[in-house]
Amino acid sequence: GKRVLVTGTLPTLSRKQAEERIEELGGTVASSVSGNLDLLVAGEKAGSKLAKAEALGVEVMVAAEFEALGR
């Protein structure tokens, strides 16, 4: 039931595949970083969304850890 946003490039999943995995795991795909975001999945070159999430205290998960979920 968490709101999750993916940013940056993931090692083995496309953005669409990552969003499908979020939904399979019961989460909701978010479109932007805000105070009601529960988790940011950060891939390579995550950029400003990562910085904003950290500033807001949003939990950050590295892409490789996310990709291992549900396997």
C-alpha positions as CSV (number, residue, x, y, z in Angstrom):
1,G,0.0,0.0,0.0
2,K,3.0,2.3,-0.3
3,R,3.4,5.2,-2.8
4,V,6.6,4.5,-4.7
5,L,8.5,6.5,-7.3
6,V,11.3,5.2,-9.6
7,T,14.0,7.6,-10.8
8,G,17.2,7.1,-12.7
9,T,18.2,4.0,-14.8
10,L,17.7,0.5,-13.3
11,P,20.2,-2.2,-14.1
12,T,17.9,-4.9,-15.5
13,L,14.4,-3.5,-15.5
14,S,12.8,-0.9,-17.8
15,R,10.8,1.8,-16.1
16,K,7.5,0.1,-17.2
17,Q,8.7,-3.2,-15.8
18,A,9.6,-1.5,-12.5
19,E,6.2,0.1,-12.2
20,E,4.5,-3.2,-12.9
21,R,6.6,-4.8,-10.2
22,I,5.5,-2.0,-7.7
23,E,1.9,-2.7,-8.5
24,E,2.4,-6.5,-8.2
25,L,3.8,-6.0,-4.8
26,G,0.8,-3.9,-3.7
27,G,2.2,-0.4,-4.1
28,T,1.0,2.6,-6.0
29,V,3.2,4.3,-8.6
30,A,3.8,7.9,-7.8
31,S,4.6,10.6,-10.4
32,S,6.6,13.1,-8.3
33,V,8.5,13.5,-5.1
34,S,6.3,14.9,-2.3
35,G,5.7,14.6,1.4
36,N,3.2,11.7,0.9
37,L,5.8,9.6,-1.0
38,D,6.7,6.5,1.0
39,L,9.7,5.1,-1.1
40,L,12.0,6.3,-3.8
41,V,13.8,3.7,-5.9
42,A,17.0,5.3,-7.1
43,G,18.9,4.0,-10.1
44,E,21.9,5.4,-11.9
45,K,21.8,9.2,-12.4
46,A,18.9,9.6,-10.0
47,G,19.5,13.4,-9.9
48,S,17.3,16.0,-8.3
49,K,14.4,13.6,-7.4
50,L,16.9,11.8,-5.1
51,A,18.0,15.0,-3.5
52,K,14.5,16.2,-2.9
53,A,13.4,12.8,-1.5
54,E,16.4,12.9,0.9
55,A,15.5,16.4,2.0
56,L,11.9,15.4,2.7
57,G,13.1,12.3,4.7
58,V,11.6,9.8,2.2
59,E,13.0,6.3,2.4
60,V,15.4,5.6,-0.5
61,M,16.0,2.1,-1.9
62,V,18.8,1.4,-4.4
63,A,17.8,-0.1,-7.7
64,A,19.5,-3.4,-7.2
65,E,17.8,-4.0,-3.9
66,F,14.4,-3.2,-5.5
67,E,15.1,-5.5,-8.4
68,A,15.7,-8.4,-5.9
69,L,12.2,-7.9,-4.3
70,G,9.6,-10.5,-5.2
71,R,12.0,-13.0,-6.7
